[in-house]
Amino acid sequence: MPGSRHDHDHGFAHDLPRMLGRRNMLAVMGAVGLVTAAAGPAAALDCVAPPWETAGPYPADGSNTRRGQTVNALTQSGVIRSDLRPSFGDMSVAADGVTLDLELTLQNSEGCTPLAGHAIYIWHCDTTGLYSLYDVPQANWLRGVGLSDAEGKVRFTTIFPGCYDGRWPHIHFEVFETVEAAVGGTASLLTAQIALPETDCAAVYAQDTRYSNGTRNLGRITLARDNVFSDNTEAQLAQQMLALSGDPAAGYRGTVTIPVAFTADRNTAGGPPPPGGFLGRWLRGGSPRG
């Protein structure tokens, strides 16, 4: 809801120094001025920016409501963190699943240069497709904000997302110029999604009983029929696909580079839902979830 992100207690002001430490904080701030000088030959390049995608019905970023109440995890103390598995703030429920260590690299698509000191908010479902604060209102797990270092890198520890009916396995994200912008209601620089590789998804869902509906739901969807990824180019899909190493028993490490096009049309995927909202989309054969 307009202005709803501004109603908070600025808990992030306490989280940020604790998370980074004074020395790392100064390094990040100094890196912002060094990025252009350090770009070198890469400055002549352009990287493939993922297209703007829907934030879906479960962003918990202050833009929608649940049962008439604005849902906003970004204003809660503790949202700036690296381990997304436990809940934070006043909630204590934790999410369980195959461990996934993420390394996200933020870049300016013009020149492929690192975006230092930028914030990224990510969120995704649990092992069976449920979202905290909506499907599980007593939890806020699998959500969090990270700050990019001098190389544009942000790291999180989370769990391998499940697959719910009608959507390809994915991770949502929003990129912001600063942490203050992320928690203060400023519009994102990019809202998009990360896709997960089919082979690894199939392995996790087949071998881990916590993903009880994963194999069935994965068998009902393809990237070509997914209501988010289906209209993307081959190059965009390659850019959005998480590169994974590991296995279901030991866990996975995932990496992806996220180039941000600062001049992109922010309305291409962010318009209103089809007639009937998400229910209408489902009745026409799509997914009610984004």
Helices and strands as residue ranges (DSSP letters): G 4-6, H 12-38, G 40-44, E 61-66, E 69-72, E 99-108, E 113-114, E 119-123, E 143-147, E 153-159, E 170-176, H 179-184, E 190-195, H 198-207, H 214-218, H 234-240, E 243-247, E 251-260, H 277-283
